[in-house]
Amino acid sequence: MSLRTKPRHRYLALKIESNKTFDKRTLLNKIWNSLTRLYGEYGASKANLVLIDYKPEEGFAILRCNNNGILMVRAAIAIITQIREAQVAIHVLAISGTIKALRRKLSQTQNV
């Protein structure tokens, strides 16, 4: 009998700073391309990356990834400096195991 455990995820809150806005497909493709360049297709697929929420006008996004892929995703995000010829800086604001806890962390940091 095999013991399968439920995959553990981490949620990342991102702040996207740019003078332009992008649709969610463009943002996610850029992060995937960055992951693929760093770790290849097999490595990128292990991150199990999903865009949960994206508000382009606020420059805010929430990503979900595999617990074991968190360092890979952070590295891939760190090397992104351009999206569609516009300068971009993406910052990880918070990381958590649940969306609820992530939103609570964000609200606490904004009240400080």
C-alpha positions as a Markdown table, in Angstrom:
| # | Residue | x | y | z |
|---|---|---|---|---|
| 1 | Met | 0.0 | 0.0 | 0.0 |
| 2 | Ser | 1.5 | 3.4 | -1.0 |
| 3 | Leu | 1.1 | 6.3 | 1.3 |
| 4 | Arg | 0.3 | 9.4 | -0.8 |
| 5 | Thr | 0.4 | 12.6 | 1.0 |
| 6 | Lys | -1.4 | 15.7 | -0.1 |
| 7 | Pro | 1.0 | 18.1 | -1.8 |
| 8 | Arg | 2.0 | 21.0 | 0.3 |
| 9 | His | 1.7 | 24.5 | -1.3 |
| 10 | Arg | 3.1 | 27.9 | -0.5 |
| 11 | Tyr | 1.5 | 31.1 | -1.5 |
| 12 | Leu | 3.6 | 34.2 | -2.5 |
| 13 | Ala | 2.3 | 37.7 | -2.5 |
| 14 | Leu | 4.1 | 39.8 | -5.2 |
| 15 | Lys | 4.4 | 43.5 | -5.8 |
| 16 | Ile | 5.0 | 44.3 | -9.5 |
| 17 | Glu | 6.6 | 47.7 | -10.1 |
| 18 | Ser | 6.5 | 49.0 | -13.6 |
| 19 | Asn | 5.3 | 52.0 | -15.6 |
| 20 | Lys | 3.1 | 49.7 | -17.7 |
| 21 | Thr | 0.4 | 47.1 | -16.8 |
| 22 | Phe | 0.3 | 43.5 | -18.1 |
| 23 | Asp | -2.4 | 41.0 | -18.4 |
| 24 | Lys | -2.2 | 37.8 | -16.3 |
| 25 | Arg | -1.2 | 35.6 | -19.2 |
| 26 | Thr | 1.8 | 37.8 | -20.0 |
| 27 | Leu | 3.0 | 37.9 | -16.3 |
| 28 | Leu | 2.6 | 34.1 | -15.8 |
| 29 | Asn | 4.3 | 33.4 | -19.2 |
| 30 | Lys | 7.3 | 35.6 | -18.1 |
| 31 | Ile | 7.6 | 33.8 | -14.8 |
| 32 | Trp | 7.4 | 30.4 | -16.5 |
| 33 | Asn | 9.9 | 31.3 | -19.1 |
| 34 | Ser | 12.3 | 32.5 | -16.3 |
| 35 | Leu | 11.8 | 29.2 | -14.5 |
| 36 | Thr | 12.4 | 27.2 | -17.6 |
| 37 | Arg | 15.6 | 29.1 | -18.4 |
| 38 | Leu | 17.0 | 28.5 | -15.0 |
| 39 | Tyr | 15.8 | 24.9 | -14.3 |
| 40 | Gly | 14.7 | 23.4 | -17.6 |
| 41 | Glu | 11.2 | 22.1 | -18.4 |
| 42 | Tyr | 11.4 | 19.3 | -15.9 |
| 43 | Gly | 12.6 | 21.5 | -13.1 |
| 44 | Ala | 10.0 | 24.2 | -13.8 |
| 45 | Ser | 7.2 | 21.6 | -13.9 |
| 46 | Lys | 8.2 | 20.5 | -10.4 |
| 47 | Ala | 7.4 | 24.0 | -9.1 |
| 48 | Asn | 3.7 | 23.5 | -10.0 |
| 49 | Leu | 3.2 | 27.2 | -10.4 |
| 50 | Val | -0.3 | 28.7 | -10.6 |
| 51 | Leu | -1.4 | 32.4 | -10.7 |
| 52 | Ile | -4.2 | 32.7 | -8.1 |
| 53 | Asp | -4.9 | 36.4 | -8.1 |
| 54 | Tyr | -3.7 | 39.3 | -10.2 |
| 55 | Lys | -4.6 | 43.0 | -9.9 |
| 56 | Pro | -2.6 | 44.8 | -12.7 |
| 57 | Glu | -3.8 | 48.3 | -11.7 |
| 58 | Glu | -2.4 | 47.7 | -8.2 |
| 59 | Gly | 0.6 | 45.8 | -9.3 |
| 60 | Phe | -0.3 | 42.9 | -7.0 |
| 61 | Ala | -0.3 | 39.1 | -7.6 |
| 62 | Ile | -0.6 | 35.9 | -5.6 |
| 63 | Leu | 1.2 | 32.8 | -6.8 |
| 64 | Arg | 0.9 | 29.2 | -5.6 |
| 65 | Cys | 3.7 | 26.8 | -5.9 |
| 66 | Asn | 4.9 | 23.5 | -4.6 |
| 67 | Asn | 6.5 | 23.7 | -1.2 |
| 68 | Asn | 9.7 | 22.2 | -2.6 |
| 69 | Gly | 9.8 | 24.7 | -5.5 |
| 70 | Ile | 9.7 | 27.9 | -3.4 |
| 71 | Leu | 13.4 | 28.7 | -3.8 |
| 72 | Met | 13.2 | 28.0 | -7.6 |
| 73 | Val | 10.2 | 30.3 | -8.0 |
| 74 | Arg | 11.9 | 33.1 | -5.9 |
| 75 | Ala | 15.1 | 32.8 | -8.0 |
| 76 | Ala | 13.1 | 32.9 | -11.3 |
| 77 | Ile | 11.2 | 36.0 | -10.1 |
| 78 | Ala | 14.4 | 37.7 | -9.0 |
| 79 | Ile | 16.0 | 37.6 | -12.5 |
| 80 | Ile | 13.0 | 39.2 | -14.2 |
| 81 | Thr | 13.8 | 42.8 | -15.1 |
| 82 | Gln | 11.7 | 43.3 | -18.3 |
| 83 | Ile | 8.3 | 42.4 | -19.6 |
| 84 | Arg | 7.4 | 43.4 | -23.1 |
| 85 | Glu | 10.3 | 45.9 | -23.3 |
| 86 | Ala | 9.1 | 47.7 | -20.1 |
| 87 | Gln | 11.3 | 47.8 | -17.0 |
| 88 | Val | 9.9 | 45.7 | -14.2 |
| 89 | Ala | 10.9 | 44.9 | -10.6 |
| 90 | Ile | 9.0 | 42.1 | -8.8 |
| 91 | His | 9.2 | 41.9 | -5.0 |
| 92 | Val | 8.0 | 39.0 | -2.8 |
| 93 | Leu | 6.0 | 40.7 | 0.0 |
| 94 | Ala | 5.1 | 37.6 | 2.0 |
| 95 | Ile | 5.0 | 33.8 | 1.8 |
| 96 | Ser | 2.5 | 31.6 | 3.6 |
| 97 | Gly | 1.0 | 28.1 | 3.7 |
| 98 | Thr | -2.6 | 29.4 | 3.2 |
| 99 | Ile | -4.1 | 32.3 | 1.4 |
| 100 | Lys | -5.9 | 33.4 | 4.5 |
| 101 | Ala | -2.7 | 33.6 | 6.5 |
| 102 | Leu | -1.0 | 35.4 | 3.6 |
| 103 | Arg | -3.7 | 38.0 | 3.5 |
| 104 | Arg | -3.4 | 38.4 | 7.3 |
| 105 | Lys | 0.4 | 38.9 | 7.0 |
| 106 | Leu | -0.1 | 41.5 | 4.3 |
| 107 | Ser | -2.7 | 43.4 | 6.4 |
| 108 | Gln | -0.4 | 43.4 | 9.4 |
| 109 | Thr | 2.6 | 44.7 | 7.4 |
| 110 | Gln | 0.5 | 47.5 | 5.9 |
| 111 | Asn | -0.8 | 48.6 | 9.3 |
| 112 | Val | 2.7 | 49.0 | 10.7 |
